[in-house]
């Protein structure tokens, strides 16, 4: 289970230091990075990636327009990235660009139990501000679920 919020800067080669707390939860030294729904990157362990990619690929046929869209936006850009001996991953340029991640600029990695998100800090702060009303509504819905005993 990967949880937490960690900040660090990408170096001039586009590498990001994976926090030791996260590295201790990962088996092996490979992570799968891909575009996310919002302007960030999703990061998966290989085992989690297999589950997600199989769900997307098996959800419908390639003749379904929406399935092809998901495959092109999530499956196709996915890349394996090795964690080097210093604990860094090199973010491929195409993925850095899609998430607005820049060298020598602060980024934030969020552990969301079974996957992670990598955001440009400014983009993440803007996302939090823009989604505040939706968050409050979701919290109200969660309250109802918790009170009903889920």
N, C-alpha and C positions, 0 to 999 in steps of 0.2 A: 504494500500500500504506500503510495507516494503522495505526501502532502507537504504543504509549505509554500511560502512566497519568498523568493530570493532575487536579489538584484546584483548585476554585474555588468561590465561593459564588454562589448565585442572588441577584440583587438584589431590591429590593422590588417590582419589576414582573415578576418571574419570568423575567428574562433571565440567560443563562449565556454567559460569554465562551468562545468556541471558541478553543483555543490556536493560536497562529500556526503552529506546526509542523503541526498538522492542517489548518488553512486552506490552507497551501501545497500540500497534497496533493489539495485539492478543486478541481475545475473548476466555475466558476460560483459563485453565492452562495445556492443553495437546498439545503436538506437535508430529508429526509423522516423524520419522527419517528413512532413507533408504540409500542404496548405490546409488551413482550417476554414471554418465558415466565416468567422470574423477576420479582421486583418491581423492575424497572428499565425504561428505555426503550431501544429500538433506534433507531439513527440511521443512515440510508443516504444515499449520494449518489443523485441521480435515476437514474443508469444502473444502479446495483446494485438499487435499489428495483424497477425495471422487471423485472429478472431474477427477483427473489424473488417479487414479486406474480404474475408470469406462471406461475411454478412452482406457487404455491398455487392460483391460479385454474384452472390447467389440469390439476391432479393428479387431479381427479375432478369429478363433476357436482354441481350445487347440490342434488340429491336425496340426496346422501350426507351423513349426519348429522355425521360427523367433519370433512368438508370444510367444511360450513357453520360449524362451530365455529371452525375456523382462520380462515375468512374474516371472521367476526364479531369475533374476538379480535385479529387482526393487520391485516387489510386495512381494515376499516371505520374503526377509530380513527386511521388514518394521516393525518398532516397535513403539508403543505409549510410549511417555516419558512425565512424569508429570513435570511441573515447580514447584519446592518446594517453601516454604515460603520465602526463601532467593533469589529466582529468578534463581536458577540453575536447569539444567537438567542433569541427569546421562546418559552418553553415554554408551549404552550396549557394553560389551567387543568385541563381534563379529564385530560390526560396527566400533568401535575404531580401531580395527586391520585392517579392510579393507581400512580405510582411512589413516592409518599410524599416528594416533593421539596417543600421549604418555602423561602420567601423568607428571605434572610439566613442560610441554613444551608449548610454545606459539602456539596458534591457532588463526584463523581469521574466523569471521562469516561475510558473505556478504548477504545483503538484496537485492534481485533481484525482487522487486515488489510483486509477488504472492507466492514466496518461498524464502528459504535461502540456502546458502551453507556453510558448515563447513570444513575448510581446516587446515592441518598442515601448519604453516607459511612458512617453507622451501619449501615444496611441491608446495605451491601457488606461491612463488617467481620463482621457476623453471618453473612452468607452464607459467607464464607471459613471461619469457625469451624465452622459447621454442615456444610460439605461437605468437611472435611479428610480424613475416612476415604475418601470417594469419590475424592478427588484422589489419595490414595496408591494406591488400586486402579488408577486410570486410568494413573498413572505406571508401575506394574508392567506393565500391558498395553502401554504404549508401549515399555517396555524390550524386551518380547518381540518386538514388531513391528520395532524397530530391529535387534535381533540376528538376525532372520530375513531381513534385507535388504529389507524391505518389498517 
